[in-house]
Amino acid sequence: MAKRKKRVSGTGLKGGEAYTVLENGVWHADISAVKLCIEKYIMEAAGSGKYSLAGLCIYLGITREKLTLWRSGYFLAQDRGDACIAPNTQLAECVEMGLLYLQQHWEESDKPSALHVKQLEATGAFSDNSGLSAKPPFDLGRLKKFAR
């Protein structure tokens, strides 16, 4: 039996998701639009001097979970579990560069930012595993019973 060829995540989509473009009757992820939006956010943030991960997500119009998914190279959540779909390295690199701009600002700013970077790393925003933790990285005390 012939082995099925892998397709890259974000190619051959069925509908008009955000950041998609129709080419030759087929929907594809528009990585250049994602990159342009990230660059616009970085420019606006540079003007105001305020950078944030939440601000980037709001500017892109996506959730943090979607940003984490994109960072791992998958355009759609169902692509991640499909063995016939390979991660989109262009998408992953584009998102990673945007996150590196945020991290660079926090690391090089005059404000004491080590705590902020550590907190972001603790929640998985800048760690190598790129997975947001399900629980807060701190002790909930008496509210622990309400945690998942």
Secondary structure, DSSP 4 states (H G I P E B T S, - for coil): -PPPPPEETTSSBSS--TTEEEETTEEEE-HHHHHHHHHHHHHHHHHHT---HHHHHHHHT--HHHHHHHHTT-SSHHHHT-TTEE--HHHHHHHHHHHHHHHHHHHHSSS--HHHHHHHHHTTSSSTT----SS-SS--GGGGGG--
